[in-house]
Every structure is written in C-alpha cells, then in structure tokens.
C-alpha cells in the first residue's frame, strides 16, 4: 500500500475508533463551551514536544507574502512575522490500556536559537517592542473557545482574519483534534466557518484540511495598506491567506450538516466525528 494511502487509512481508522468511544458513552464528555488551556512560557522545542507533552498538533509560523507589502516598515514586518502559535497535546492511557487525549493547549512562540520557545508578555526574549505587542496577541488567544471534548477528541474554534479577494474578513477556524484509542497517534482537521450571522452559520468551503501531528503550518500573511495610520498597523492590517497547505477532503453531506454548529450534543458530536472519518477515508490521494 502506498505510504500516503497507509497514512490516510490509519488516520481514518483512528478517528473511527475515537467516534466509537463517544458512541459507547466514553468518559470525559464535556459539551460546555470553555476557554482553551494555555501553554506556559519558557518551553523550548523543535520537532519533538517539550517535557510534559507528547504531541505538537500544529506549529504555525508567519511570513508576509502578498498585498500592500510596502506599507509595512522593516520594524513592523519583523514583529508581524516574529510571533507564531503552537498547539500542544498530551496523550496517556486509561485503566483499560486505551489511549486517551489529555490536555490540549495553545501558546505563542518565537524562533529561538535554532528551535522555538514559548513566550508571554513578560518574556525578556521578545524585547520592549515585542512586549508592547503581546497584549493584542493575548487578546486573540483569549477569544479561542473549546466547543466540545471527550476522551479521544477535542473541538475548538479560533477567530481569525482571512484574506478573501483582497479583503480581510472575519472567520472562525474550527479545529478537530483526535487521537487513536488503539495506537495513540494524533491528527487534526481544520475548516472555515462564516459566523457573521450567528443564526445562519455556514461553511465557507466545500472541503477541509487534515494533517498528522507535528505539521508545520507556514502561514502567509496578506497586507492591507488601508489599515495603516502613519505607518502603524491597525488590528485588521494583516490577514492569513488560506488554511494550511496540507491534504484536503470534501465534506460528506452528513458532516456538512453539523460542521458549522455553534454547540453540540452527544448525537451531533458523534455525527461530526464519524462523518469526518468517512470523509477522510473517501479522499483521493494527493498528486
């Protein structure tokens, strides 16, 4: 079996097992929206997670790529591209020996001595200007909501500015992170939601992105020069061009029914997890 097909099958089987645990009333079911945990500052890591964590679902770096790039001075460009984000997770085993997803948290990181280091508003490594920029970054992290979780998966929403035909529009980037109860392998799926009308939330695209743990998301930024005042960027000056450039799969009709819901019950969460597995398994190998 080709390597891609084997990976795809393993990911889908792991998600199917995770959905089965939910159907079997597995522990840890929590359907109350809550803030997501925060990764503490001062953790150094490369491809491997730091002590106390087992997986890095997503490591995201930033680079200015398109739009009015000349509007950003050298100093502005430096700090716009300095701060990335990292999602960390811990997987352990229950008394029966099945793997379960423990803590999932997000944090701010910077490149540091050939690796990465997590930082906060008090970190000396980011300098005076960086510490002045941190409150707005922390505010964005505070807006992230954990929507639902059970012992094999977690769903969380990240508000984000996305570039759309030169405009910077508000979107919700939904993340579904799961581990295989059998192997402990971890993967993540992400998709875009238009929540501008809370009563009519909708999917922005007909497909989602999925990726194995450890994926490096090299996010490209679009610059809107109209959002600068005297060379100083406003909150809407930078937007992410697209979702990660990883493998895509189309939403099944039944997955699309529930993928943009603001909240879940056990039935709709199971529908999301099981249809996500089917959608990934039905995906064609990337060329």
N, C-alpha and C positions, 0 to 999 in steps of 0.2 A: 504494500500500500504506500503511495507517495507520502512524503513527510507532511505536507500540508493537510492531506486528507486524514491522516492519522491524528494530527493535532485537532482538526475540526471535529472528528468523531469523539475524541477524548473529552474535549470541552463540552460538547453537546450531551454526552453520557453523564458527565459530572453534574451538569445543570439538571438533567432529568432526575438523577438521584436526589439532588437538592430539593427539587419540586416535590418528589415523592415523600421526602421527610416532612415537608409542610403539610401535605395531604394527610399524613399519618399523625397529625397533631404534634409535631416535634416541638421541643421546648424552645423558649426564648422568643416566642411570637410577641411582637410589640408593634401595634398599629397607630400609636400616638406620635404625631409629628414632634420632633425634638431637635435641638442643636446637635451638630455632629461634633465628636470629640476633636481636640486639637493636639497636634504633635508638639511636644515641648521643644524649645530652642536648645541649640548646642549639640545636636546629634550629627555625627559625620557618617557619610555612607557613599558608596559607589554603586556597583550593580547589585551588591548584596545589602540587605537591610541592616540597620544597626541593632545592637543587643536589645532584646525585649520585643522584637518584631520578627515576623517570619517572611513577610512578603511586601513588595512595593508594587501595588496595582498600577499606579501611574506616576511617572516622573515627568513633569512638564516644564520645558524651558521656553523662553520668549525671544523673538527677534523681529525687528521692524522690517517689513517686507514690501509694502505697497501703499498707494495713496499719496498724500502730500508729505512725503518723507523729508523734504527740505524744511518743513515747518518746525521739525524737532531739532533743537541745537544739539551739540555734542554732549553737553551735560544731561539734557533731558533724555536723549537717546540712551545714554549709559544707564540711567536709573529706570527707564521704562523697560529695559531688557535685563536688568540685574536680577529681579525677583521672580523666581519660578514657584511652582507648587508641587507638593508631593503627597500622595495618599499612601499611608502605611497600614498594614493589617497584621493581625496575629491569628494563627490557626493552631488549635490544640485538639485533643481528643476527649470524648466523653467517657463515662464509665464502661460503655459497651465497646469502646475502641473506635468508634466512628469519628472522623474529623469534623470539627465544627469551627465556624467563623467566630472569632472573639472580637476584640476591639478593632474598629476601623476609624482612622483619624486622618485629618488633613493639616498640612502646615506650610509655612513659607520657607523657601530655601534659596541659597545663593551658591554659585560656583566657589569652591574653596580648596586651594592647594591641590589641584588635580582631581578633586572629588566634589562633594556637595556638603553643605552644612545648613541645618535648620536654624532660623533666626526669628527674633521678635523685636518689639520696639526698643528693648533695652540692649540689644546686641551691639557691641562695640565694632564688630567686623564690618558693619554696613556704613559707618561714617555718619557725620552730622546730617547731611542731606538725606541719606537713606532713612535715618530715624525720623526725620520730618515727614517722609513719605509713608511710613508704616501705618499711621492711624487710618488712612483711607484703605489700605490693603486689609487691615484687620477688620474694618467695617464690612468689606466684601465677604470675608470668611464668616463673620457673624450672621450673614444672610443665608448661609447654606443650611438646608433643612434635611435631617434624616426623616424620610417619609414612612418607612416601614422596615422591619427586620425580623428574621427568625434565625435559628442556629446555623443555617447554611448560607444565608444571603442577607444583604442589606441594600436598600434603595435610598439614594439621597439626591437632592436637587441643588444645582449650583446656578444662581442667576448670573448671566454673562451678557456683555455686549458683543454681538456678532456682526460682521460686515455682510451687507446684503446689497449688491449692486451700488456700492459706494456709500451707502447709508449705514449708520451704526444703530442697530435695533436691539431691543431687549429680548432676550430669550432665556429659557430655562434649559440647562443641560442636565438631563436625567442620567444618573449612574446606577447600574445594577451590578453589584459585586457579589460573586458567589464562590464557594469552594466545593470541591467534590467530597462528599462524606466518605468515599472509598479511598481516594488517593491523597486528599489534601491539596491538590492542585487548585489554583485560583485564577479566575479570569474576570473581565469587566466588559460590560456593554454600555454604550452611551448613545443618546439620541436627543434631538432638539424638540422643544415644545414651545409653542406660542401661547403664552398665558396672559396676553394683553387684555383679553376679555375673560375674567375668571369664570364666567358662566358658559363660555364656549372655548375651552382649552382645546388646542388641536396640535397634531403632529406637523412639523414643518417639512419633513422629507418622507419619502416612502421607504426609507431604509435606515438602519442603524449601524454603528461601528462596534466591532468586538475585538478584544485583544487579550493575549495572555498576560500574566503578571510580569512585571519588570519592563513594561513597554515605555519607551522614551517618546513622549509627545512633544515634538518640536513645533510649538505654536508660532504661527506667523501673524504679525500684527499689521493691521491697516490703519493709516493715519488720516484723520480728518482735520485739515488745516483750519477750517472754520471754527473749531473748538479750542483754538489758542487765543489768548489775550496777552498782548505784549510779550509773546514768546513763552508764556506759561500755559501748559495744557490743562484743559478742564477735565471733568470726570468722564466725558464722552469722546475724548480725543483719540483713544486707541480702542480698537476692536479686534477680536480674533477672527481670522479669515474663514476658518472651517473647523469641523470636528477632526480628530486625529486621522492621519493618513494610514489607517490600518484596514483590516478586512471588513467588508460590508456584507450585510444580509438584509433582504427585504422583510418588512413586517408581514407576518401572516395576517389574514383578516381578523382572526380572533385576538391576536396580540394587539393589533391596531385599535381594537375596541376599548382596551384598558390601559394602553401605554401612556396616555396623557392624563390619566386621572390624578386629581389633587390628593386624594386619600384612597386607601384600600381597605377592604375587609378581607377575611381569610380566603373567600372564594375568588375574588378578583386578583388577589396576590398570587394564588395558585395558578390562575389562568395566565397571568403575566409570565410566571416562571416556566410553566410547561410549554407555552407557545413560543417563548424565547428559545428554548431548547430545540423545538421543531424548526424554527426559522433558521437557526444556525446550521442545523444538520442538512437543511434543504439548500443551503447556499452553494453556489458553484465555486470551485477553486479559483483563486486569483490568477490572472495571466502573468 
